[in-house]
Amino acid sequence: MTTKPISIAVSGATQVSALWDKPRGAKAALVPAHGAGAGMTHKHMAATAEGLAGRGIAVLRFNFDYM
């Protein structure tokens, strides 16, 4: 799996940080939203991305603009 840090424009000049976790040959993708107080790098978000990657699913993790 490769993890690529990216930036996503959401409104005007506002951008949010994101991580694109993509296993080789991914056939699907999931965009999970974390809960308040736990950002995209939280251990549970990272473990979920890793587990899904092992099943061939790419994951786009992101931080809300208030993070």
N, C-alpha and C positions, 0 to 999 in steps of 0.2 A: 504494500500500500504506500502511496505517496501522499504526503500532506503538504498542501500549498497554501501559504497565507495570501489572502486576497482582500480587496476592499470593494464594498458594494455601495453604489450611490442610491440613496433612498428618497431624498427630497431636496431639491435645490442644491446647495453646497454640502448638505449633510451626507456623511458616509459612515458605514459601520464596518468593523473588522470582521473577517470571517476566515474559516479554515475549510479547505476543500480536500476531503479525505477520499481518495479514489483508488480502489484496487484495480489491478490489470484486468481488462475484460469485463468491467462492471456492466450489468444489464439493467440496473435500476438505480434510483437515487432517492434519498430521504433528506428532508430539511426539518430537523427537530428544533423546537424552541425551548430554551432552558427556563427554569423557574427563577423567580426573584432571588437575588443573592448568590446565584451560582452561574458563573459565566461559561463561555464556550470551552474553556480549558479545564473546567471542573473534572475531577477524576471519573465521575459517573458518565459525563458526556464523552470523554475520551474513550472509556471502556466500551460504551455503546457503539461509537464509531468504529473501533477496532473489531468488535464482535460482528458488526454488520459487514465490514470489509472482508472478513473471513468467509462470508456467505455471498460475496460478489455484489454487494450493495454499496454504492458511493454515498457519502454523507457530507452535506454542507452545514457546518456549524457556524453560528454567527452570534455576535453580541448586539443586543438592542442598543439604540443610540443613547440611552441613559446610563449605560455601563461604562 
